[in-house]
Amino acid sequence: QRITLEIVYEAIECAGYSLSQLKGSSTGVFVGQMSDDYRDIILRDLDCHPQYTGTGIARSILANRVSYVFDWKGPSISIDTACSSSLVALHLAVQSLRSGECNMAVVIGVNSILSPEVFSFLSSLRMISPNGRSRMWDIHADGYARGEGYAAVVIKTLERAIDDYDDVESIIRNTGVNQDGRSTGLTVPNAASQAELIKSTYEKCGLNCKIEEDRCQYF
């Protein structure tokens, strides 16, 4: 929660706003979080819990803490969809902006590696790469590597950003979410489902994956 507050402050500052300008606004907070390493550490000793352990380790409070500290009154949601958590958070933020639930949204992705438990669990499922490297789309891929990271972005509808004279760094054409359904295993990706998601999301934007100019140019 402490790190999340820090990076949100930095994101707001980089967007050219002061905290007083946004106080009481319908700004939404959407956080993607996968693991609970800090919680695992705290719960090792049930006799030494600080007074605010309950709120300090609750996933729901991760987003709510930001909304509380900065006095924002838009949706405040913590999301866990495993590896896709921060992108799904972005998707929900886009939907919230388009529906008018909030005027601005802060999208956050956080992950701290503080304990060995998750490594042990994932290793027992053979999900972790033995050499500690993620090789996406590579024939030599043998699992994924965990990493720490913290990031926050501020988004609005393009129309509102232009009206507010904001510095627009990029434009989100569209987003999409689906699920693999019954693949060969609970944690095994379904290539057909993922391909369909990419195709349908492109189509929503009026783009065609079969046209080279419409394809992703940078990843």
N, C-alpha and C positions, 0 to 999 in steps of 0.2 A: 504493500500500500504506500509506503514512503517513497519508493522509487517511482511508482505510478504517478503520484502527485507531482514529483519533480519533472518528469518528462511531459506531463500535461501542461504544466506551467511554461516550460520551454516552447512547446508547440504553440500555445496561445501567444507568447511573446514573439515568436517567429512569424506568426500570422498578422502581426501588427496591432494586436489588441492589448488593452490593460484589463486586469481582473475586475476593476470597478465598472468598466464598460459592459461587461457581461453578467454582472451580478443580478440575480433574479430573472435571467433570460430563460427562454425555452431551449437551452442547449442540451443536446442528448449526449450520453456517454455510453459507448459500446466497447467492452473489453473482451479480448480473446485470451483465454488462459487454459493451459492444458494440465499442468501438474501442480502439486501442493507440497513441495519440498519443505517449506517453512512450517507448514502444519505438521508434517511428519516429525520434524525435530521437536516442536513444542509438546507433542503428545507422547513423547518417549518417557517423560517423567510427570505423572499425574499429580504429584505432590508439590510441584513448583510452577503452577500456572499463574501468570500475572492476572490482575483483575479483569482486564479487557481481552483475555484470550479468545473468548467467543466471537467478538467482533473482529479481532485481529486476524483470525484464520478463516473466516467465512468467505466463500467465493462471492456471494451476493454483495458483500460489503465492499469488495474491490472497486466495483463501479460506483456503488452508493457513496463511498468515502469521497470520491472526486466530486460528485454532485453536491454533497453536503458541504465540503470545504469551500467550494467556489460558488455555492448558492445557485446551482443550475436546476431547472425544473422540468427539463425534457426527460424522455425515457432514459433509464439508467440500468443497463443490462450487462451481466457477465455471461460469456458464452464459452462452452467447452465442446468442441467438435473434433478434439484431438488435433492433428497436424494442421487442419484447416481453420482453426478457431479464429485467428485474426482476420482472415478473408471473409468468413461468414459474418463476423462482427461488422466488417465493411459493408457487406450486402444488406444487413439489417439496418444499418445507418442510412444507406441510400434509400431504402424503402421508406424509412421513417421521414426523411426529408421530403420525398416525393408525395407522401400522403399528408404532409403538413403537420405531423406530430411535433416536429421541432424545426427551428429556423437555422440551426447550426448543429453540427455533431462533431464530437471528438472520438476518433477510432484508435484503439490502443491494443498493442500486442505485447505481452510480457512473459518472460520465462526465466526463472532462477534455478540453477542446479546447486543444491545445498546438501543433499544426502544421497546415499548409495541405493536406497530402496528401489527407486524407479529403474535404475540401471539393472538391478538384479531381476526385477519383474520382466522387463523387456528382453533381457538376455535369455531368460528361461524360455521365452517364446521365439528366440532366434531372430528378433527384429533389429537388434543392434549390429552394425557393421563391425566385424572383428578388428579391422584396421582403422576404425574411427573416422571413416570418410563416407560422405553421401555421394553416390555417382548416379545422379538422375539421368535416365534414358541411356545409360551406358551398359554395354554387355557384361562389364565386370562388376556391376552393382551387386552387393552382398549384404544389404541392410542399410540402415540410415544412422547418422551420427547426431546425437543430441547437442544442442547449442543454447547458450544464454543470449538473451537479447531483450531490448526494451525500445519501443517506438510508439509515437503518437502523431496522428495527422488530423488536421482540421478541415472539414468539408462543409460545403453549402451547395444549394442548387446554383447552377451557372448564372441564372438570371439574377438571383439575389447577390451573388458575389460581384457581378458587374455593377449592380445598383449601389453596392456598398463600397465601390472602388477598391476592392481587395486585389492583392497580387495573386493571380491565378497561375499556379505552377503546373497543373495538369488537369485534364478533363476525364471523368469517368463516363464512358459511353453507356455502359450497362453492366449489370452483374447477374449472376445466376447461381442457384444451389440445387443439387439433387442428392440422391443416395445410391450406393452400389446395388442395393437389394441383396438377393441371395447369390453371392459370388462363391468361389471355391473354398472360402474360409471367412470367418468373421472379420479378420483384419486384412484380408487380401483385396487389393483394389480390383475393380471391374473396369477393364479398359473400354468396353462398349458403352457403359454408363458415363464414363468420364468424357469420351469422345462426343457422345450425344449432348452433354452439358455444354461443351465448348461450341458445338455447332449451333445449338438453340440460342445460346447467348449472343453469338455473332449475328444470327438472323434477327434478333430483337433490335440490333443496331443497324440493320440494313446492310450487313456485310456478308460476304460469301467466302468460306474457307477455301473453296476451290480456285478462287482468283488470287494469284500471287500477291498483288498489291494490297489485298484486304487482309492478308495473313499477318500474324504477329511479327514485327520487325526487330524487336528487342526483348530479351527475357532476362 
